[in-house]
Amino acid sequence: MPFSLICPNKGCGKTQEPYIDPKDDKVYCSLCDKEISNITNFTKIQMKSLKQFRPKNIMSFSVKCLKCQKEARPNIVNNDVICSGCLKPMDHLSVPFKNMLKDQLKKVGQDV
């Protein structure tokens, strides 16, 4: 069972299940997304053991580039799938997957 805390931040003050960011080892409120201070090292270790980590924000149709290691939604340029980070062609993708990406990326900005 995850830890539940009352958020001490002004404007929130609600009971929630905070999460820890393993990159900076800080604890954040799951509702207001602000840092919660005065968390003991014991609590942080317990949160890590319970895998109460900050959730990743992954966009739909994200692909990891093998050249720059960035994971993001690619661009379509001249009917070719291009990495949005390094602007190089993503040759490692299969042809059926590229075709699906081309069709879906055209629809992403549209309301369904």
ChimeraX commands (.cxc) that place a marker at each C-alpha (Angstrom):
marker #1 position 0.00,0.00,0.00 radius 0.5
marker #1 position 1.52,3.38,-1.01 radius 0.5
marker #1 position 2.18,6.23,1.39 radius 0.5
marker #1 position -0.57,8.81,1.83 radius 0.5
marker #1 position 0.30,12.30,2.98 radius 0.5
marker #1 position -1.43,15.64,3.38 radius 0.5
marker #1 position 0.10,18.12,0.95 radius 0.5
marker #1 position 1.61,21.04,2.90 radius 0.5
marker #1 position 1.63,23.34,-0.14 radius 0.5
marker #1 position -0.56,26.44,-0.09 radius 0.5
marker #1 position -3.71,25.98,-2.14 radius 0.5
marker #1 position -3.66,22.17,-2.09 radius 0.5
marker #1 position -3.76,20.71,1.43 radius 0.5
marker #1 position -5.41,17.47,0.29 radius 0.5
marker #1 position -4.61,13.90,1.23 radius 0.5
marker #1 position -2.89,12.20,-1.70 radius 0.5
marker #1 position -0.33,9.58,-2.63 radius 0.5
marker #1 position 2.91,11.47,-3.39 radius 0.5
marker #1 position 5.60,10.18,-5.71 radius 0.5
marker #1 position 9.37,10.43,-5.80 radius 0.5
marker #1 position 11.40,11.52,-8.80 radius 0.5
marker #1 position 14.42,9.19,-8.98 radius 0.5
marker #1 position 16.44,11.77,-10.93 radius 0.5
marker #1 position 16.46,14.48,-8.27 radius 0.5
marker #1 position 15.37,12.35,-5.24 radius 0.5
marker #1 position 12.58,14.81,-4.35 radius 0.5
marker #1 position 8.99,14.01,-3.38 radius 0.5
marker #1 position 6.09,15.67,-5.24 radius 0.5
marker #1 position 2.35,15.97,-4.62 radius 0.5
marker #1 position 0.35,13.85,-7.06 radius 0.5
marker #1 position -2.42,16.47,-7.24 radius 0.5
marker #1 position -0.69,19.87,-7.45 radius 0.5
marker #1 position 2.67,18.53,-8.73 radius 0.5
marker #1 position 4.64,20.75,-6.31 radius 0.5
marker #1 position 7.56,19.56,-4.21 radius 0.5
marker #1 position 6.84,18.33,-0.69 radius 0.5
marker #1 position 9.66,19.28,1.66 radius 0.5
marker #1 position 10.66,17.74,5.00 radius 0.5
marker #1 position 10.41,14.12,3.82 radius 0.5
marker #1 position 12.82,11.85,5.71 radius 0.5
marker #1 position 15.36,9.61,3.99 radius 0.5
marker #1 position 13.58,6.58,5.47 radius 0.5
marker #1 position 10.34,7.60,3.75 radius 0.5
marker #1 position 12.15,8.17,0.46 radius 0.5
marker #1 position 13.76,4.72,0.64 radius 0.5
marker #1 position 10.38,3.15,1.38 radius 0.5
marker #1 position 8.78,5.00,-1.54 radius 0.5
marker #1 position 11.52,3.70,-3.83 radius 0.5
marker #1 position 11.00,0.14,-2.60 radius 0.5
marker #1 position 7.25,0.50,-3.20 radius 0.5
marker #1 position 8.02,1.89,-6.70 radius 0.5
marker #1 position 6.07,5.06,-6.00 radius 0.5
marker #1 position 7.85,6.96,-8.80 radius 0.5
marker #1 position 6.91,10.00,-10.86 radius 0.5
marker #1 position 4.90,8.79,-13.87 radius 0.5
marker #1 position 6.44,9.27,-17.31 radius 0.5
marker #1 position 4.69,11.59,-19.72 radius 0.5
marker #1 position 4.68,9.69,-22.99 radius 0.5
marker #1 position 3.04,11.09,-26.08 radius 0.5
marker #1 position 1.06,8.86,-28.37 radius 0.5
marker #1 position 3.02,7.47,-31.33 radius 0.5
marker #1 position 6.37,8.20,-29.67 radius 0.5
marker #1 position 9.37,6.38,-31.11 radius 0.5
marker #1 position 12.89,6.22,-29.72 radius 0.5
marker #1 position 15.60,7.39,-32.10 radius 0.5
marker #1 position 18.65,5.14,-32.19 radius 0.5
marker #1 position 20.92,8.04,-33.18 radius 0.5
marker #1 position 20.13,10.67,-30.52 radius 0.5
marker #1 position 18.31,8.43,-27.97 radius 0.5
marker #1 position 15.39,10.87,-27.75 radius 0.5
marker #1 position 11.91,9.38,-27.40 radius 0.5
marker #1 position 9.35,11.67,-29.03 radius 0.5
marker #1 position 6.76,11.88,-31.75 radius 0.5
marker #1 position 8.54,11.88,-35.15 radius 0.5
marker #1 position 7.85,14.29,-37.99 radius 0.5
marker #1 position 6.85,13.48,-41.58 radius 0.5
marker #1 position 9.01,15.32,-44.14 radius 0.5
marker #1 position 8.81,14.49,-47.86 radius 0.5
marker #1 position 6.91,11.26,-47.08 radius 0.5
marker #1 position 9.73,10.08,-44.78 radius 0.5
marker #1 position 9.71,9.58,-40.99 radius 0.5
marker #1 position 12.21,12.01,-39.40 radius 0.5
marker #1 position 13.34,12.24,-35.75 radius 0.5
marker #1 position 12.07,15.45,-34.16 radius 0.5
marker #1 position 15.29,15.74,-32.10 radius 0.5
marker #1 position 18.19,15.22,-34.51 radius 0.5
marker #1 position 16.20,15.61,-37.77 radius 0.5
marker #1 position 17.66,12.40,-39.23 radius 0.5
marker #1 position 15.64,9.65,-40.96 radius 0.5
marker #1 position 14.46,6.83,-38.72 radius 0.5
marker #1 position 15.70,3.92,-40.85 radius 0.5
marker #1 position 15.36,1.33,-38.08 radius 0.5
marker #1 position 11.54,1.28,-38.34 radius 0.5
marker #1 position 9.79,-1.37,-40.42 radius 0.5
marker #1 position 7.91,-0.32,-43.56 radius 0.5
marker #1 position 4.44,-1.29,-42.22 radius 0.5
marker #1 position 5.10,0.65,-39.01 radius 0.5
marker #1 position 6.27,3.70,-40.98 radius 0.5
marker #1 position 3.09,3.56,-43.07 radius 0.5
marker #1 position 0.95,3.38,-39.94 radius 0.5
marker #1 position 2.85,6.32,-38.42 radius 0.5
marker #1 position 2.36,8.41,-41.54 radius 0.5
marker #1 position -1.40,7.80,-41.48 radius 0.5
marker #1 position -1.79,8.39,-37.74 radius 0.5
marker #1 position 0.45,11.47,-37.48 radius 0.5
marker #1 position -1.73,13.20,-40.09 radius 0.5
marker #1 position -4.77,12.62,-37.83 radius 0.5
marker #1 position -3.14,13.57,-34.49 radius 0.5
marker #1 position -3.91,17.29,-34.75 radius 0.5
marker #1 position -7.47,16.73,-35.91 radius 0.5
marker #1 position -10.54,16.31,-33.70 radius 0.5
marker #1 position -12.12,12.90,-34.05 radius 0.5
marker link #1:1,2 radius 0.2
marker link #1:2,3 radius 0.2
marker link #1:3,4 radius 0.2
marker link #1:4,5 radius 0.2
marker link #1:5,6 radius 0.2
marker link #1:6,7 radius 0.2
marker link #1:7,8 radius 0.2
marker link #1:8,9 radius 0.2
marker link #1:9,10 radius 0.2
marker link #1:10,11 radius 0.2
marker link #1:11,12 radius 0.2
marker link #1:12,13 radius 0.2
marker link #1:13,14 radius 0.2
marker link #1:14,15 radius 0.2
marker link #1:15,16 radius 0.2
marker link #1:16,17 radius 0.2
marker link #1:17,18 radius 0.2
marker link #1:18,19 radius 0.2
marker link #1:19,20 radius 0.2
marker link #1:20,21 radius 0.2
marker link #1:21,22 radius 0.2
marker link #1:22,23 radius 0.2
marker link #1:23,24 radius 0.2
marker link #1:24,25 radius 0.2
marker link #1:25,26 radius 0.2
marker link #1:26,27 radius 0.2
marker link #1:27,28 radius 0.2
marker link #1:28,29 radius 0.2
marker link #1:29,30 radius 0.2
marker link #1:30,31 radius 0.2
marker link #1:31,32 radius 0.2
marker link #1:32,33 radius 0.2
marker link #1:33,34 radius 0.2
marker link #1:34,35 radius 0.2
marker link #1:35,36 radius 0.2
marker link #1:36,37 radius 0.2
marker link #1:37,38 radius 0.2
marker link #1:38,39 radius 0.2
marker link #1:39,40 radius 0.2
marker link #1:40,41 radius 0.2
marker link #1:41,42 radius 0.2
marker link #1:42,43 radius 0.2
marker link #1:43,44 radius 0.2
marker link #1:44,45 radius 0.2
marker link #1:45,46 radius 0.2
marker link #1:46,47 radius 0.2
marker link #1:47,48 radius 0.2
marker link #1:48,49 radius 0.2
marker link #1:49,50 radius 0.2
marker link #1:50,51 radius 0.2
marker link #1:51,52 radius 0.2
marker link #1:52,53 radius 0.2
marker link #1:53,54 radius 0.2
marker link #1:54,55 radius 0.2
marker link #1:55,56 radius 0.2
marker link #1:56,57 radius 0.2
marker link #1:57,58 radius 0.2
marker link #1:58,59 radius 0.2
marker link #1:59,60 radius 0.2
marker link #1:60,61 radius 0.2
marker link #1:61,62 radius 0.2
marker link #1:62,63 radius 0.2
marker link #1:63,64 radius 0.2
marker link #1:64,65 radius 0.2
marker link #1:65,66 radius 0.2
marker link #1:66,67 radius 0.2
marker link #1:67,68 radius 0.2
marker link #1:68,69 radius 0.2
marker link #1:69,70 radius 0.2
marker link #1:70,71 radius 0.2
marker link #1:71,72 radius 0.2
marker link #1:72,73 radius 0.2
marker link #1:73,74 radius 0.2
marker link #1:74,75 radius 0.2
marker link #1:75,76 radius 0.2
marker link #1:76,77 radius 0.2
marker link #1:77,78 radius 0.2
marker link #1:78,79 radius 0.2
marker link #1:79,80 radius 0.2
marker link #1:80,81 radius 0.2
marker link #1:81,82 radius 0.2
marker link #1:82,83 radius 0.2
marker link #1:83,84 radius 0.2
marker link #1:84,85 radius 0.2
marker link #1:85,86 radius 0.2
marker link #1:86,87 radius 0.2
marker link #1:87,88 radius 0.2
marker link #1:88,89 radius 0.2
marker link #1:89,90 radius 0.2
marker link #1:90,91 radius 0.2
marker link #1:91,92 radius 0.2
marker link #1:92,93 radius 0.2
marker link #1:93,94 radius 0.2
marker link #1:94,95 radius 0.2
marker link #1:95,96 radius 0.2
marker link #1:96,97 radius 0.2
marker link #1:97,98 radius 0.2
marker link #1:98,99 radius 0.2
marker link #1:99,100 radius 0.2
marker link #1:100,101 radius 0.2
marker link #1:101,102 radius 0.2
marker link #1:102,103 radius 0.2
marker link #1:103,104 radius 0.2
marker link #1:104,105 radius 0.2
marker link #1:105,106 radius 0.2
marker link #1:106,107 radius 0.2
marker link #1:107,108 radius 0.2
marker link #1:108,109 radius 0.2
marker link #1:109,110 radius 0.2
marker link #1:110,111 radius 0.2
marker link #1:111,112 radius 0.2
view
